[in-house]
Amino acid sequence: MGLATPVPKEKRDEVLRLAREGVARNEIARQTGVSTASVTRIASDEDIDFDRSATEAAVKARVVDMKAARVSLAAGLLDDVGAARTRMHGSEDNRAFLDGARAVAALVGSHVRVAVVDRDDTAGVDEARSMLGKLARGIAELAVADGGEDASETDGEAP
């Protein structure tokens, strides 16, 4: 592996000009033909930092858009399940009925896979923490009632 070729002064100046104008690092690399690592190093040498807040906001917006698309897809799949069930129950022979049943099963499975992506599991965690906290308080109360020390008096140390 050889040494990296230094970036010519004209390219460095162009990179710095674009960076000072607020052009994104990847765009500077694309426009100048300089690697992103070199763009970062050149800008850093001049105390120029690439502000990532716009990118962060764009990523958050994209995540919201993708979640909305998944919700729409899940709703559409439920509509398809209803339509497939209607066709299935309106079929006149067993083969058509079984084909409809397979279609319903596949659509339901797809709906579940899409819907589970955005499931919020934090409620279950909060409920478990609450239950464990109540259980710990109950055990401490029983220990005190049984003649033992209050756990808060021992500061968690063994007797």
Secondary structure, 3 states (H helix, E strand, C coil): CCCCCCCCHHHHHHHHHHHHCCCCHHHHHHHHCCCHHHHHHHHHHCCCCCCCHHHHHHHHHHHHHHHHHHHHHHHHHHHHHHHHHHHHHCCCCHHHHHHHHHHHHHHHHHHHHHHHHCCCCHHHHHHHHHHHHHHHHHHHHHHHHCCCCCHHHCCCCCC
